[in-house]
Amino acid sequence: MSEQVRAPTPAEATLTQVESEDDHNQQVLSHFKNRHSFLKSYYKYVSSCDSTEEDLSPLAGLKVIDLTRIVAGPYCTMILGDLGAEVIKVEVPGTGDEARKWGPPFVKDSKDTCYFAALNRNKKSICVNLKSKKGQELVYDLARQCDVLVENYVPGKLRQFFLDYESVQTVAPHLIYCSLTGFGPKGPYSKRPGYDVIAASMGGLLNITGPKEGEPCKVGVAVTDIATGLYAHGAIMAALLQRARTGRGQKIDCNLLSTQIACLINVGSNYLNAGLEARRWGLAHESIVPYESFLTSDGRLLTVGTGSDKQFVSLCQKMELMPLSEDERFISNRCRVENRALLIGLLRNRFKEKTLSDWLAILEGAPFPYGPVNNIAQVFADPHVQELGLVKQMEHPTTGTIYKVVGPPVGFSEGVNAVRLPPPMLGEHTEQVLTQLLGYSQDRIHSLKASHVIE
């Protein structure tokens, strides 16, 4: 029977000797001489931590310092919060996350912006002046107790506050430190600030988006930000698994431009491997035909995609255009791409003969994908969307504000991925976090408030 040991704190959970002036980094836990005992004690620690969903949340017990604002970073930390992590959002006193000001529109009967509400559920807000020495020490105290830190400052900015990776690592070698930037830590653009639309511009997305003969278009939502947040979330999860093997934290670098270029997928591959420069295709697809939206007789658009020759035959059957499936010009996808204009013209004429509801009834049960082009009201009114239960409603316990959010799109058979907390008021949890997590006394908290270190 293995020896019973106490559950280590995150700072203690390290297998590597780290030289530091702090006592907790000078001690190497003798119990963790092999991987088995380390993992046993580490997971014992995680399962012993507080969680609103007990141990059903995949990240129950994990603590995250959130130094991010706007979209990419908050989206990443929101996902971690949905999975059960305790996310502590550190904001600038007085102003907080810039997204708090990105309105109208505002949540009904409140001054909260819909933008902020969409990205900041399941978080606790504390206000800390990072420019002050005591504020920096407070973040060090958080780092000792937490597992992950996520930040999206311009490279070099946090070094001015002694909160860069190298500085924080000396007090919290177990910490996973994730940086999200516009352009990465090196290169001629590294010091530039970055926004989604800038990365989408420089990374080619705008140039390939829009009507064939029109100007480049911005995508309707910040997809580059969202993709960067998703990449960061995945990288953090991988780093946590690696830490379970090694006991060491590490730095993760994610940036908007690299994410956008990675998201070019086939378009990037077309250029790199075939020398093909991309163009805008509007509602169509460069390499698959038919794969676009068609106007119906009542003015609605229906999107249809046939990714195989069998699916094209099925489409012809449904549309009563079987001669097209036997025509040598359309017999294969390659032929259909080469004769795109002719085939699409024939399909457009046919789709214009019936209403959207008529076509939806005709296509029911088809082996190929199809669906209407919906506006946002139609999206949320869709019976399938309602059956999925994506929309969640929360009431803030203090203000009474009712928030509606799109909840997590991923479900677990053995875990909980859920909306637990409404978006926080600015500095709502400062005192709670300082007393309950850091063990600060009331006198110390009052002193920090008086010196404008916290709010």
C-alpha positions in Angstrom: 0.0 0.0 0.0 1.5 3.4 -1.0 2.3 6.0 1.6 -0.5 8.5 2.3 0.6 12.0 1.8 -1.1 15.4 2.2 -2.3 17.0 -1.0 0.3 19.5 -2.3 -0.5 23.1 -3.2 0.1 24.0 -6.9 3.4 25.6 -6.0 4.6 22.4 -4.2 3.5 20.1 -7.0 6.8 20.1 -8.8 9.3 17.3 -9.5 12.1 19.7 -10.5 14.4 21.5 -8.1 14.0 25.2 -8.7 16.5 27.7 -7.2 14.7 30.6 -5.7 14.8 32.9 -2.6 11.3 31.7 -1.6 11.1 28.8 0.8 8.4 27.0 -1.2 10.7 26.7 -4.2 13.7 25.5 -2.1 11.8 22.5 -0.8 11.7 19.4 -3.0 8.9 17.1 -1.8 10.4 13.7 -0.9 7.1 12.0 -1.5 7.2 12.7 -5.3 10.2 10.5 -6.2 8.4 8.8 -9.0 5.7 9.6 -11.4 3.0 7.4 -9.9 3.1 9.0 -6.5 3.2 12.4 -8.0 0.1 11.8 -10.1 -1.7 10.3 -7.2 -1.1 13.2 -4.9 -1.7 15.8 -7.6 -5.1 14.4 -8.6 -5.9 14.0 -4.9 -5.2 17.7 -4.5 -7.4 18.6 -7.5 -10.3 16.5 -6.3 -10.1 18.1 -2.9 -10.6 21.6 -4.2 -13.9 23.5 -4.0 -16.2 23.3 -7.0 -19.8 24.2 -7.5 -20.3 21.0 -9.4 -18.2 19.0 -7.1 -16.0 16.6 -9.0 -18.2 16.4 -12.1 -16.5 19.4 -13.8 -13.5 18.3 -15.8 -11.4 21.3 -14.4 -12.8 21.3 -10.9 -10.1 22.7 -8.5 -8.1 24.4 -11.2 -7.5 28.1 -10.6 -6.8 30.6 -13.4 -5.5 34.2 -13.3 -7.1 36.1 -16.1 -5.2 39.2 -17.2 -7.0 39.4 -20.5 -9.4 41.9 -22.1 -11.5 42.3 -25.3 -12.2 38.9 -27.0 -9.5 36.3 -27.6 -8.3 36.0 -24.1 -11.7 36.3 -22.3 -13.1 33.7 -24.7 -10.3 31.3 -23.8 -10.7 31.8 -20.0 -14.5 31.6 -20.3 -14.1 28.1 -21.8 -11.9 27.1 -18.9 -14.6 28.5 -16.5 -17.3 26.6 -18.3 -15.3 23.4 -17.7 -15.2 24.2 -13.9 -12.0 26.2 -13.4 -12.1 29.1 -10.9 -11.3 32.1 -13.1 -10.1 35.2 -11.4 -10.4 38.2 -13.8 -7.9 40.9 -12.8 -9.1 44.2 -14.1 -7.8 47.8 -14.1 -9.4 49.8 -11.2 -12.1 52.2 -12.3 -12.4 51.1 -15.9 -11.8 47.3 -16.2 -12.1 45.3 -19.4 -12.5 47.6 -22.5 -15.4 45.4 -23.6 -17.4 46.8 -20.6 -17.7 50.0 -22.6 -18.4 48.5 -26.0 -22.1 49.5 -26.2 -24.8 50.0 -27.2 -26.4 47.6 -27.2 -26.7 47.0 -23.5 -28.3 44.1 -21.5 -31.9 44.9 -20.9 -32.5 47.2 -17.9 -28.8 47.5 -17.1 -25.6 49.4 -18.1 -23.8 46.1 -18.9 -22.8 45.7 -22.6 -24.0 42.7 -24.5 -20.4 42.3 -25.7 -18.9 41.9 -22.2 -21.8 39.6 -21.2 -21.0 37.2 -24.1 -17.4 36.6 -23.0 -17.2 36.8 -19.2 -19.5 34.4 -17.5 -18.1 32.0 -14.9 -15.6 34.5 -13.7 -14.7 36.5 -10.6 -13.6 40.1 -11.0 -11.0 41.7 -8.8 -9.5 45.2 -9.4 -5.7 45.5 -8.9 -3.3 48.3 -9.8 -0.6 46.4 -11.6 1.7 49.4 -11.7 2.1 49.4 -7.9 4.6 47.2 -6.2 1.9 45.9 -3.8 -0.3 45.1 -6.7 2.4 43.1 -8.3 3.0 41.3 -5.0 -0.7 40.5 -4.9 -0.5 38.9 -8.3 2.6 36.9 -7.1 0.5 35.6 -4.2 -2.2 34.6 -6.7 0.3 32.9 -8.9 1.5 30.8 -6.0 -2.0 29.5 -5.4 -3.2 29.2 -9.1 -2.4 26.8 -11.9 -2.7 29.0 -15.0 -2.2 32.6 -16.0 -3.5 34.0 -19.2 -2.6 37.5 -20.5 -2.9 39.4 -23.7 -0.8 42.5 -23.2 1.5 43.8 -26.0 4.8 41.9 -25.7 7.1 43.6 -23.2 4.4 45.5 -21.4 4.1 43.2 -18.4 7.9 43.2 -18.0 7.5 46.8 -16.9 5.4 45.5 -14.1 7.6 42.5 -13.3 4.7 40.3 -14.3 6.3 38.7 -17.4 6.9 35.0 -17.5 10.5 35.1 -16.4 9.5 37.2 -13.3 6.4 35.1 -12.3 8.3 31.8 -12.9 10.7 32.6 -10.0 7.8 32.6 -7.5 5.5 30.0 -9.2 7.5 27.5 -11.3 4.4 25.3 -11.5 2.4 27.9 -13.4 1.2 27.5 -17.0 1.7 31.1 -18.4 -0.2 31.7 -21.6 0.4 34.8 -23.7 -2.0 35.9 -26.4 -0.7 38.7 -28.7 -1.3 40.1 -32.1 1.9 39.0 -33.8 3.9 36.8 -31.4 7.0 37.3 -29.3 9.4 37.8 -32.1 9.6 39.3 -35.6 9.4 42.9 -36.9 5.7 43.2 -35.8 6.0 41.8 -32.3 5.6 45.1 -30.5 2.5 46.1 -32.4 -1.0 45.9 -30.8 -3.3 43.5 -32.6 -7.0 43.3 -33.2 -9.0 40.6 -35.0 -9.7 42.6 -38.1 -6.0 43.5 -38.5 -4.9 39.9 -38.3 -7.7 38.9 -40.6 -6.5 41.6 -43.1 -2.8 40.7 -42.9 -3.5 36.9 -42.7 -5.5 36.8 -46.0 -9.0 36.2 -44.6 -10.5 39.6 -45.8 -9.0 39.1 -49.2 -10.8 35.8 -49.8 -14.1 36.9 -48.2 -16.8 38.7 -50.1 -18.6 38.7 -53.5 -16.6 37.5 -56.6 -16.4 40.9 -58.2 -16.7 43.0 -55.0 -14.5 44.4 -52.3 -12.9 42.3 -49.5 -15.3 41.9 -46.6 -14.9 41.5 -42.9 -16.5 38.3 -41.4 -19.5 39.1 -39.3 -17.9 38.0 -36.0 -14.4 38.0 -34.7 -13.5 34.5 -35.9 -9.7 35.1 -35.7 -10.1 36.1 -32.0 -12.3 33.1 -31.3 -10.0 30.7 -33.1 -7.0 32.1 -31.1 -8.9 31.6 -27.9 -9.7 28.1 -28.8 -6.0 27.4 -29.7 -5.0 28.8 -26.4 -7.5 26.8 -24.5 -6.3 23.6 -26.1 -2.6 24.5 -25.5 -3.3 25.1 -21.9 -5.0 21.8 -21.5 -2.0 20.1 -23.1 0.4 21.9 -20.9 -1.5 20.9 -17.8 -1.3 17.2 -18.9 2.4 17.7 -19.4 2.8 19.3 -16.0 1.2 16.2 -14.5 4.1 14.2 -15.9 6.9 16.6 -15.2 5.7 18.8 -12.4 6.9 21.9 -14.3 4.9 24.8 -15.7 5.8 26.5 -19.0 5.1 29.5 -21.2 2.7 29.2 -24.1 2.7 31.8 -27.0 -0.4 32.2 -29.1 -1.0 35.1 -31.6 -3.7 36.3 -33.9 -1.7 36.4 -37.1 -0.3 32.9 -36.8 -3.8 31.6 -35.9 -5.4 33.3 -38.9 -2.8 31.9 -41.3 -3.2 28.4 -39.8 -6.9 28.7 -40.4 -6.4 29.2 -44.1 -6.3 25.4 -44.4 -7.0 24.4 -48.0 -6.6 28.0 -49.3 -3.1 28.2 -47.8 -2.3 24.7 -49.1 -3.5 25.6 -52.6 -0.9 28.4 -52.7 2.0 26.5 -51.1 1.6 23.3 -53.1 -0.1 24.4 -56.3 1.0 28.0 -56.6 -2.6 29.0 -56.8 -3.5 32.5 -55.6 -6.8 32.7 -53.8 -9.8 34.8 -54.9 -13.2 35.6 -53.5 -16.0 33.2 -54.3 -19.0 34.9 -52.6 -21.4 32.1 -51.5 -19.7 29.5 -53.6 -16.7 27.1 -53.0 -13.6 27.0 -55.0 -13.1 23.2 -55.1 -16.6 21.7 -54.7 -19.6 22.2 -57.0 -22.4 22.6 -56.1 -21.6 24.0 -52.7 -23.3 27.4 -52.3 -26.6 29.2 -51.6 -29.5 29.4 -54.0 -32.3 31.9 -54.1 -35.9 30.4 -53.8 -39.1 31.8 -55.2 -40.0 33.6 -52.0 -36.7 35.5 -51.7 -35.0 33.2 -49.2 -31.6 31.5 -49.6 -31.0 27.8 -49.3 -27.5 26.5 -48.9 -26.7 23.1 -50.4 -23.4 21.2 -50.5 -22.6 17.9 -52.3 -19.2 16.7 -51.3 -19.3 13.5 -53.3 -20.5 12.3 -56.7 -23.1 10.1 -54.9 -24.5 13.1 -53.1 -24.7 15.0 -56.4 -26.8 12.2 -57.9 -29.1 12.3 -54.8 -29.5 16.1 -55.3 -30.5 15.5 -58.9 -33.0 12.9 -57.8 -34.6 15.2 -55.2 -34.7 18.1 -57.7 -36.0 15.9 -60.6 -33.0 16.7 -62.7 -31.7 13.2 -63.2 -30.3 13.9 -66.7 -27.7 16.2 -65.1 -26.3 13.3 -63.1 -25.6 11.4 -66.3 -24.2 14.4 -68.3 -20.5 13.9 -69.0 -19.9 17.6 -68.1 -21.1 17.0 -64.5 -20.2 13.3 -64.0 -17.5 14.0 -61.4 -16.6 16.9 -59.1 -13.7 17.8 -61.3 -16.0 18.1 -64.3 -18.5 20.1 -62.3 -15.8 22.5 -61.2 -14.7 22.9 -64.8 -18.3 23.5 -65.9 -19.4 25.5 -62.8 -21.2 28.3 -64.6 -23.4 26.1 -66.7 -24.4 23.8 -63.9 -25.0 26.5 -61.3 -27.2 28.4 -63.8 -29.3 25.3 -64.3 -29.7 24.7 -60.5 -30.5 28.3 -59.8 -33.3 28.3 -62.3 -34.7 25.1 -60.7 -34.5 26.5 -57.1 -36.4 29.6 -58.2 -39.4 27.6 -59.0 -40.4 26.8 -55.4 -40.4 28.4 -52.0 -37.9 27.7 -49.2 -40.5 25.7 -47.3 -41.2 23.7 -50.4 -37.6 22.8 -50.9 -37.1 22.0 -47.2 -39.9 19.5 -47.5 -38.5 18.0 -50.7 -35.0 17.6 -49.3 -36.1 16.1 -46.0 -34.0 12.9 -45.5 -31.5 13.7 -48.1 -28.0 12.2 -47.7 -26.3 15.6 -48.4 -26.3 18.6 -46.1 -28.5 21.6 -46.7 -30.1 24.4 -44.7 -31.6 27.9 -45.0 -29.6 31.1 -44.6 -31.1 32.3 -41.3 -31.0 35.7 -39.6 -30.3 35.8 -35.9 -33.9 35.8 -34.9 -34.5 32.7 -37.0 -31.4 31.0 -35.5 -32.7 31.2 -32.0 -36.3 30.4 -33.0 -35.2 27.2 -34.8 -36.8 24.2 -33.0 -33.6 22.2 -33.2 -31.6 25.0 -31.6 -34.2 25.2 -28.9 -34.1 21.4 -28.4 -30.4 21.6 -27.9 -30.9 24.0 -25.0 -28.0 26.2 -26.0 -29.5 29.5 -24.6 -29.0 29.8 -20.8 -30.5 32.4 -18.5 -28.9 33.8 -15.4 -29.9 36.4 -12.8 -27.2 38.4 -11.0 -27.7 37.9 -7.3 -26.9 41.5 -6.4 -28.2 43.6 -9.3 -31.0 41.3 -10.4 -29.9 41.8 -14.0 -31.1 38.9 -16.3 -28.5 37.7 -18.7 -29.1 35.4 -21.6 -26.0 33.7 -23.1 -25.2 31.0 -25.6 -23.9 28.2 -23.3 -21.2 25.7 -24.0 -21.6 23.8 -27.3 -19.8 20.7 -26.0 -21.4 18.0 -23.7 -19.7 15.3 -21.6 -21.1 11.9 -20.6 -19.2 12.0 -17.3 -18.7 15.7 -16.7 -20.3 19.1 -16.4 -19.7 21.9 -18.8 -22.0 24.6 -17.6 -23.0 28.2 -17.1 -22.6 28.8 -13.4 -21.9 32.5 -12.7 -23.2 35.6 -14.4 -20.7 38.2 -15.8 -19.2 39.9 -12.8 -19.5 43.5 -11.8 -16.2 45.4 -11.8 -14.3 44.4 -8.7 -17.2 42.4 -7.4 -15.1 39.6 -5.9 -11.9 41.5 -4.8 -12.5 41.1 -1.1 -13.8 37.5 -1.4 -10.7 36.4 -3.4 -8.2 38.2 -1.1 -9.7 36.7 2.1 -10.7 33.3 1.0 -8.0 32.4 -1.5 -5.0 34.5 -0.3 -5.9 34.7 3.4 -5.5 38.5 3.6 -6.7 40.1 6.9 -9.3 42.9 6.8 -6.7 45.3 8.0 -4.5 44.4 5.1 -7.3 44.8 2.6 -8.3 48.1 4.1 -4.7 49.3 3.7 -4.6 48.2 0.1 -7.8 50.0 -0.6 -6.6 53.2 1.1 -3.4 53.1 -1.0 -5.5 52.6 -4.2 -3.9 49.2 -4.9 -7.3 47.4 -5.1 -10.9 48.3 -5.5 
